[in-house]
């Protein structure tokens, strides 16, 4: 997979962070949906106050102030940048295929 600015933007903005955390499974942070927001345990301070902004798909921890995107999350789980982008790129392709299938069957 060739890494382009468009691919990086799509991974950060179009691949729902909730999907990334669900795909990480037991290796990912604890997460929950509450008050209309998706929240997860901040990889830095471990508080369950990292909240995903639905408008830009970026997370902000309201305890320590750190910000995260999908690539950051993968790297915090121990992946190097290139493998993280490769994995997320594949998840993005699958997500887009699933979206297309849902739209065509609706």
C-alpha positions in Angstrom: 0.0 0.0 0.0 1.4 3.4 -1.0 1.3 6.0 1.7 -0.1 9.3 0.4 -1.3 12.4 2.1 -4.9 11.4 1.0 -4.5 8.0 2.6 -3.2 9.5 5.9 -6.0 12.0 5.9 -8.6 9.3 5.3 -7.2 7.1 8.1 -7.3 10.0 10.5 -10.7 11.4 9.5 -12.8 8.7 7.7 -12.0 5.5 9.7 -14.1 5.8 12.8 -11.9 5.7 15.9 -14.5 3.4 17.5 -13.9 0.9 14.8 -10.1 1.0 15.4 -10.6 0.4 19.1 -13.1 -2.4 18.5 -10.6 -4.0 16.0 -7.8 -3.8 18.6 -10.0 -5.9 20.9 -8.3 -7.0 24.1 -5.1 -5.1 23.1 -6.9 -1.8 22.8 -8.1 0.6 25.5 -11.2 0.1 27.6 -14.0 2.0 25.9 -17.7 2.9 26.2 -20.4 5.0 24.6 -21.9 7.5 27.0 -23.9 10.7 26.7 -23.7 10.4 22.9 -19.9 10.3 22.9 -17.4 7.5 22.4 -14.9 7.5 25.2 -11.9 5.4 26.0 -9.1 5.0 28.5 -6.4 7.5 27.6 -3.1 5.7 26.7 -1.1 8.3 28.5 -2.9 8.9 31.9 -5.2 5.8 31.8 -8.3 7.8 32.8 -11.5 7.0 30.9 -11.8 10.6 29.7 -10.4 10.5 26.1 -13.4 11.5 24.1 -13.8 11.3 20.3 -15.1 14.4 18.6 -17.7 13.1 16.0 -17.0 16.1 13.8 -13.3 15.4 13.1 -12.8 11.9 14.5 -10.1 13.0 16.8 -9.9 12.2 20.5 -9.0 14.6 23.4 -8.3 13.5 26.9 -10.0 15.8 29.4 -7.7 14.6 32.2 -4.2 15.1 30.8 -4.9 17.1 27.6 -3.4 14.7 25.1 -4.9 14.4 21.6 -5.1 11.2 19.5 -5.9 10.0 16.0 -6.1 6.4 14.7 -2.4 6.3 13.9 -1.5 7.6 17.3 -3.6 4.8 18.9 -1.9 2.1 16.9 1.6 3.5 17.8 0.7 3.6 21.4 -0.2 -0.1 21.1 3.4 -0.8 20.0 3.2 -0.6 16.2 5.7 1.3 14.2 4.4 4.0 11.9 4.5 2.0 8.6 2.9 -1.2 9.9 0.3 1.0 11.7 -0.6 2.8 8.5 -0.7 -0.5 6.6 -3.1 -2.1 9.1 -5.3 1.0 9.3 -5.4 1.3 5.5 -6.7 -2.2 5.3 -9.3 -1.6 7.9 -10.3 1.6 6.0 -10.7 -0.3 2.8 -12.9 -2.9 4.5 -15.0 -0.1 6.2 -15.5 1.6 2.9 -16.5 -1.7 1.2 -19.0 -2.4 4.0 -20.4 1.2 3.7 -20.8 0.7 -0.1 -22.5 -2.7 0.4 -25.0 -1.1 2.9 -25.8 1.8 0.6 -26.4 -0.5 -2.4 -28.7 -2.8 -0.4 -30.7 0.1 1.2 
